[in-house]
Amino acid sequence: MKKNLKKLIVLFTCLTILLSVSMVQVYAAPSISAKKVSVYVGKTKQLKVSGTSTSVKWTTSNSKIVTVSSKGLIKGKKAGKAIVTATTSGKQLKCAVTVKNINAKANKITFKTTDGGDFVLNSTKANVKFKMAADCTDVKASVTDATGKTYYSKTFSSCTKNKEYSFQWNGKTSNGKNVEAGAYRICITAGTTKTYSAYLRVYAKTGFSGGNGSSSNPYKVSNLEQLRKIGLYPNKHFVQTANISGNYESFQPLCTTDAPFSGSYNGQGYTISTLNISSDSHSALFVAVSGNISNVKIDRFLVNGQSDGYKYDGIGAITGINKGRIINCVITNTNITGSDSNSCGGVCGFNDGIIQNCTAQNVTSKTSTREADTGAGCIVGKNSGSIISCSAKNITASGWQAGGITGVNTNSGQCVMCEVTGVVNVSAIFNFGNSAGAIAGINEGTVSSCSTTSGIKLVGYGSGIVA
């Protein structure tokens, strides 16, 4: 019986234990939804805590990098790393957060000198301007070379989409030393995305006597070697600072028809003399001009056009083709000679721009062409633009059409307030020699308020207006 009693006691004890265990609610240990996350600046992610019935307190180790709400919503503020902690039931649950910059492209990057000239070390600064395609932070703007090496950088802590940001660069590295001469560009980095500008060439010095080629600080030209270099800078600005003699050395015309001279050249009353210019294309000091030429004196030029076939080339002392503005220039003691289909003029061969207040004296303009669309004149060979207040004195012009001012004045051309004086020799082949005139050989446009003391009729031939 004692054995049975013991068995009953053991059985009762076991049942009691089983009942006690069944009445206890078992809880798992608290855990966080992620121990490591990444988020972009300005973006959010949700963190959660499970395995607890008590409240959760959320904190961040660096609110400048990442913030966290009372519900565990994190938001990236700035690129970097921080720890977000959830505290519950006396335990701390941590999540390592990495905040990354948004990958954004830069729009409309410009990298140009402040005055529009060339970048010359120690005398020039450049403006850098850009816009971002998206809101982003920690945007890095760097001056780099073609290899990607960085010489100077500037960081913008926050950039708003499509807002313009800018800074100036003085040609120095971050430690204040001049960069070497070469080509540089701007690299804008946002996140892992890089956007590049066009290259800007930096010069240690120029081949001129001063300036940087801008309109406010033009290159200074004082000798023949510098004059020859102008063609390398067709869109820059120049001033002549001394008389220049070519000593009848061969001179290659400056610029091309594809890249005409579009800047400005101010002779400041100085003389360019004794150039020997010969070409099988447009033969002149400048092949073509779309900019401004002023205050130049030309003396004793020999200009020869050796046309290679019927290309209708322009031959002149200043330019073969003018589509710009030539003012206050003087041509003296100069011979202009063409062949085949050339048009020859003391100032230019073909004029589609403006020639004003220019003078030709003791100038000979001759072309041997027998093409009906060409001419010889002592200001212009063939004019489709405007010739205003120009004069010619003691001149010779001969060609298919010949005039003291222009050989041909087309239906869009005008000669206004021009005069021809002194000894005038004009001779033409077309129309039995009747296409020779003191002002124009042939006029299909307008000749207005012009005069001559030569006794030769103003216009040789044509149906244009003479007033």
C-alpha positions in Angstrom: 0.0 0.0 0.0 2.9 2.3 0.7 4.1 1.7 -2.8 0.8 2.7 -4.3 0.8 5.8 -2.1 4.1 6.8 -3.5 3.0 6.2 -7.0 0.0 8.5 -6.4 2.1 11.2 -5.0 4.5 11.1 -8.0 1.6 11.1 -10.4 0.0 14.1 -8.7 3.2 16.0 -8.8 3.6 15.5 -12.5 0.1 16.6 -13.2 0.6 19.7 -11.2 3.8 20.6 -13.1 2.1 20.0 -16.5 -0.8 22.2 -15.5 1.5 25.0 -14.3 3.5 24.9 -17.6 0.3 25.0 -19.7 -0.8 28.1 -18.0 2.4 30.1 -18.7 2.5 32.2 -22.0 5.9 31.9 -23.7 7.4 35.0 -25.6 10.2 35.0 -28.2 13.2 37.4 -27.8 12.7 40.9 -29.4 14.4 41.4 -32.8 14.7 44.2 -35.4 13.7 43.7 -39.0 17.2 44.6 -40.4 20.7 44.9 -38.9 22.1 46.8 -41.9 20.3 48.9 -44.5 21.1 51.5 -47.2 19.0 54.5 -48.1 19.5 57.4 -50.5 19.4 61.0 -49.4 15.8 62.2 -49.2 14.4 58.7 -49.4 12.8 56.6 -46.5 12.8 53.0 -45.3 10.7 51.3 -42.6 12.3 49.4 -39.7 10.2 47.2 -37.4 10.7 45.4 -34.0 9.0 42.0 -33.4 8.8 39.8 -30.3 7.8 42.4 -27.8 4.6 43.6 -26.3 6.1 46.7 -24.7 6.7 50.1 -26.3 9.7 50.8 -28.6 11.9 53.9 -28.4 13.7 54.8 -31.6 16.9 56.9 -31.7 19.7 57.8 -34.2 23.4 58.3 -33.5 23.6 61.2 -36.0 20.5 63.0 -37.0 22.4 65.0 -39.7 22.9 61.8 -41.6 19.7 59.9 -40.8 16.5 60.6 -38.8 14.1 58.1 -37.4 10.4 58.6 -36.4 8.6 57.2 -33.4 7.3 54.4 -35.7 10.7 53.4 -37.0 10.6 55.2 -40.3 14.2 56.3 -41.3 15.0 59.1 -43.7 18.4 59.8 -45.4 19.6 63.3 -44.8 23.3 63.3 -45.9 25.7 60.8 -47.2 27.4 58.9 -44.4 26.9 56.2 -41.8 24.9 56.2 -38.5 23.3 53.7 -36.1 19.6 53.6 -35.5 18.7 52.0 -32.1 15.4 50.5 -31.0 15.0 50.1 -27.2 12.4 47.8 -25.8 12.0 45.5 -22.8 15.3 46.7 -21.5 17.1 45.6 -24.7 18.8 47.7 -27.4 18.4 46.5 -31.0 20.8 48.2 -33.5 20.7 48.8 -37.3 23.7 50.2 -39.2 22.4 52.7 -41.8 24.4 53.8 -44.8 23.1 56.9 -46.5 24.1 57.3 -50.2 23.9 60.3 -52.5 21.4 60.2 -55.3 23.0 59.4 -58.7 22.2 62.6 -60.7 23.4 64.1 -63.9 24.4 67.7 -64.3 22.7 69.8 -67.0 24.2 72.7 -69.0 27.7 72.8 -67.7 29.6 75.8 -68.9 33.3 76.4 -68.4 34.4 79.8 -70.0 36.6 82.7 -69.2 34.9 85.6 -67.5 35.6 88.0 -70.4 35.3 85.6 -73.3 39.0 85.6 -74.1 41.5 82.8 -73.9 42.6 81.5 -70.5 46.1 82.8 -69.8 47.6 81.9 -66.4 48.0 84.7 -63.9 45.7 87.1 -65.8 42.4 85.2 -66.4 39.6 83.6 -64.5 36.9 81.2 -65.7 33.3 80.9 -64.7 31.8 77.5 -64.0 28.1 77.1 -64.1 25.9 74.0 -63.9 22.4 72.7 -63.0 21.5 69.3 -61.5 18.8 67.1 -63.0 17.5 66.1 -59.5 17.7 67.3 -55.9 20.9 66.0 -54.4 23.6 66.6 -51.8 27.4 66.6 -51.5 27.8 67.5 -55.2 31.4 67.8 -56.1 32.7 70.1 -58.9 36.2 69.3 -60.0 38.7 70.7 -62.5 40.3 67.7 -64.2 42.5 66.9 -67.1 41.9 64.2 -69.8 43.4 61.5 -67.5 40.9 62.3 -64.8 43.4 63.8 -62.4 41.8 66.4 -60.1 43.5 69.8 -59.7 40.8 71.8 -57.9 37.4 70.9 -56.4 34.5 72.5 -54.7 31.7 70.7 -52.8 28.0 71.9 -52.8 26.3 70.5 -49.7 22.9 70.6 -51.3 21.7 71.2 -54.8 18.1 71.8 -56.0 16.9 70.5 -59.3 17.3 72.9 -62.2 18.8 75.7 -60.0 22.0 77.2 -61.3 25.1 77.0 -59.2 28.4 78.6 -60.0 32.0 79.4 -58.9 35.2 80.9 -60.4 38.5 79.2 -61.1 41.7 81.1 -61.3 43.9 78.5 -62.9 45.4 77.3 -59.6 45.4 73.9 -57.9 43.8 73.4 -54.5 47.1 74.2 -52.8 47.4 77.5 -54.7 49.9 76.6 -57.4 49.4 77.3 -61.2 48.3 74.4 -63.3 50.4 73.6 -66.3 49.4 74.7 -69.8 46.9 72.3 -71.3 43.3 71.3 -71.7 41.0 71.1 -68.6 37.3 70.3 -68.1 34.8 70.3 -65.2 33.6 67.0 -63.7 30.3 67.2 -61.7 29.9 64.2 -59.4 26.6 63.4 -57.7 26.5 59.9 -56.1 28.4 57.7 -58.5 27.3 59.7 -61.6 29.9 61.9 -63.3 29.1 64.6 -65.9 31.8 66.4 -67.9 32.0 69.8 -69.5 33.8 70.7 -72.8 37.5 71.3 -72.5 39.0 74.8 -71.9 42.5 75.3 -73.1 44.8 77.0 -70.6 47.9 78.9 -71.9 51.0 79.7 -69.8 51.6 82.6 -72.1 50.5 83.7 -75.6 52.5 84.4 -78.7 51.3 88.0 -78.7 52.5 91.2 -77.0 49.7 91.1 -74.4 46.0 90.6 -73.9 43.9 87.4 -73.9 41.8 87.9 -77.1 38.7 89.2 -75.4 36.9 92.3 -76.6 37.9 94.1 -73.4 41.5 92.8 -73.4 42.4 92.0 -77.0 45.6 90.4 -78.2 48.3 92.9 -79.0 49.9 92.5 -82.4 53.2 94.2 -83.0 55.2 92.2 -85.5 54.9 89.9 -88.6 55.2 86.7 -86.6 52.3 87.7 -84.4 50.3 88.7 -87.5 50.7 85.3 -89.0 49.3 83.7 -85.8 45.9 85.5 -86.0 44.5 82.7 -88.2 44.8 80.3 -85.3 42.3 82.4 -83.3 39.5 83.3 -85.8 37.0 84.3 -83.2 39.3 86.5 -81.0 39.9 90.2 -80.8 43.1 92.0 -81.8 44.7 95.4 -81.7 47.8 96.4 -83.7 50.3 98.3 -81.6 53.1 99.0 -84.1 53.8 99.3 -87.8 54.4 95.9 -89.4 56.6 95.2 -92.5 56.5 92.0 -94.4 59.6 92.7 -96.6 57.8 91.0 -99.4 58.1 87.6 -97.8 55.5 85.1 -98.8 52.4 85.5 -96.6 49.7 82.8 -96.2 46.1 84.2 -96.1 44.6 84.0 -92.6 41.6 81.8 -91.6 39.4 79.9 -94.1 36.0 80.1 -95.7 34.8 77.4 -93.2 36.2 79.3 -90.3 36.2 82.9 -91.3 37.6 85.7 -89.1 34.7 86.4 -86.8 36.4 88.5 -84.1 37.7 92.0 -84.5 41.0 93.6 -85.7 41.7 97.2 -84.9 44.7 98.6 -86.7 44.7 101.7 -84.6 46.1 103.7 -87.5 49.2 101.6 -87.8 50.4 100.3 -91.1 50.9 96.8 -92.5 53.2 97.0 -95.5 55.0 95.0 -98.1 53.2 91.7 -97.9 53.4 89.3 -100.8 50.2 87.3 -100.9 49.6 84.6 -103.4 47.1 81.7 -103.3 45.2 79.4 -105.6 42.0 80.2 -103.6 40.8 83.5 -102.0 44.0 85.5 -101.9 44.1 88.4 -99.3 45.2 89.2 -95.7 42.1 87.3 -94.5 40.5 84.6 -96.6 37.1 85.5 -95.3 35.7 88.0 -92.7 32.4 87.8 -90.8 33.6 90.0 -87.9 35.0 93.6 -87.8 38.1 95.1 -89.4 38.8 98.8 -88.6 41.5 101.5 -88.7 43.9 99.4 -90.8 46.4 101.0 -93.2 47.7 98.8 -96.0 50.7 99.9 -98.1 52.6 98.3 -101.0 50.9 95.0 -101.0 51.4 92.5 -103.9 48.3 90.3 -104.0 48.0 87.6 -106.7 45.2 85.2 -107.2 46.2 82.1 -109.0 42.8 80.5 -109.4 42.7 76.7 -109.7 39.8 76.4 -112.1 36.6 78.4 -112.2 36.0 78.7 -108.5 35.0 82.4 -108.4 37.6 83.4 -105.9 37.8 86.8 -104.3 41.1 88.7 -104.3 41.8 91.8 -102.2 44.2 93.5 -99.9 42.1 92.9 -96.7 39.8 90.0 -97.5 38.7 87.7 -100.3 35.1 87.6 -98.9 33.5 90.1 -96.6 30.3 89.3 -94.7 31.2 91.5 -91.8 32.1 95.1 -91.4 35.2 96.9 -92.7 35.5 100.6 -91.7 38.1 103.4 -91.7 40.7 101.5 -93.7 43.2 102.9 -96.2 44.8 101.0 -99.1 47.7 102.7 -100.8 50.3 101.8 -103.5 48.9 98.3 -103.9 48.6 95.9 -106.8 45.7 93.3 -106.9 45.9 90.8 -109.7 43.5 87.9 -110.5 43.0 85.3 -113.2 40.4 82.9 -114.5 37.2 83.5 -112.5 38.5 85.9 -109.9 36.9 89.1 -108.7 39.5 91.7 -107.5 39.1 94.7 -105.2 41.4 97.0 -103.3 39.6 96.2 -100.0 38.0 92.8 -100.9 37.0 90.6 -103.8 33.4 89.8 -102.9 31.4 92.0 -100.5 28.2 90.8 -98.8 28.7 93.0 -95.7 29.4 96.6 -95.1 32.4 98.6 -96.2 32.4 102.1 -94.9 34.8 105.1 -94.9 37.5 103.2 -96.7 40.0 104.8 -99.2 42.0 103.4 -102.1 44.8 105.5 -103.5 47.3 104.5 -106.1 45.7 101.1 -106.3 45.7 98.8 -109.4 43.0 96.1 -109.6 43.2 93.8 -112.6 41.7 90.5 -113.5 42.2 88.6 -116.7 38.9 86.6 -116.4 36.4 86.5 -119.1 33.6 85.4 -116.8 30.5 87.6 -117.0 29.8 87.3 -113.2 33.2 88.8 -112.1 34.6 92.3 -111.9 37.5 94.5 -110.9 37.2 97.6 -108.6 39.5 99.5 -106.4 37.3 99.1 -103.4 35.4 95.9 -104.2 35.4 93.4 -107.1 31.8 92.3 -106.9 29.4 94.0 -104.4 26.2 92.5 -103.0 26.4 94.4 -99.8 26.8 98.1 -98.9 29.7 100.4 -99.8 29.2 103.7 -97.9 31.3 106.9 -98.0 34.3 105.3 -99.7 36.7 107.0 -102.1 39.3 106.1 -104.7 42.0 108.3 -106.1 44.6 107.8 -108.9 43.5 104.3 -109.6 43.5 101.6 -112.3 40.9 98.9 -112.7 40.5 96.5 -115.6 38.6 93.3 -116.2 35.4 91.9 -117.7 33.6 94.6 -115.8 35.5 97.4 -114.1 34.8 100.3 -111.9 36.6 102.8 -109.7 34.6 101.6 -106.6 33.3 98.2 -107.7 33.4 96.2 -110.9 29.9 94.7 -110.4 27.1 96.1 -108.2 24.5 93.4 -108.0 20.7 93.8 -107.5 21.2 93.7 -103.7 24.3 95.9 -103.7 24.4 99.6 -103.0 27.1 102.3 -103.4 26.2 105.4 -101.3 28.1 108.7 -101.1 31.2 107.4 -102.8 33.7 109.4 -104.9 36.4 108.8 -107.4 39.0 111.5 -108.1 42.4 112.1 -109.7 43.7 110.0 -112.5 41.3 107.3 -113.2 41.9 104.4 -115.7 39.0 101.9 -116.0 38.7 99.5 -118.8 36.4 96.6 -119.5 35.9 93.8 -122.0 32.2 93.1 -121.7 29.7 94.9 -123.9 32.4 96.3 -126.2 34.1 98.1 -123.3 30.9 99.8 -122.2 30.9 98.0 -118.8 33.4 100.4 -117.3 32.4 103.2 -115.0 33.9 105.6 -112.5 31.8 104.1 -109.7 30.6 100.7 -111.1 31.2 98.8 -114.2 27.8 97.2 -114.1 25.1 98.3 -111.8 22.0 96.2 -111.2 21.5 97.6 -107.7 21.7 101.2 -106.3 24.3 103.9 -106.9 23.3 106.9 -104.8 24.9 110.3 -104.1 28.1 109.3 -105.8 30.5 111.6 -107.8 33.6 111.7 -109.9 35.9 114.4 -111.2 37.4 112.0 -113.8 35.0 112.8 -116.6 34.1 109.1 -116.9 30.4 108.2 -116.5 29.4 106.9 -113.1 28.1 103.6 -114.3 29.2 101.8 -117.4 26.2 99.5 -118.0 23.2 98.1 -116.2 19.5 98.6 -115.3 20.0 99.6 -111.6 19.1 102.8 -109.9 21.5 105.8 -110.2 20.4 108.7 -108.1 
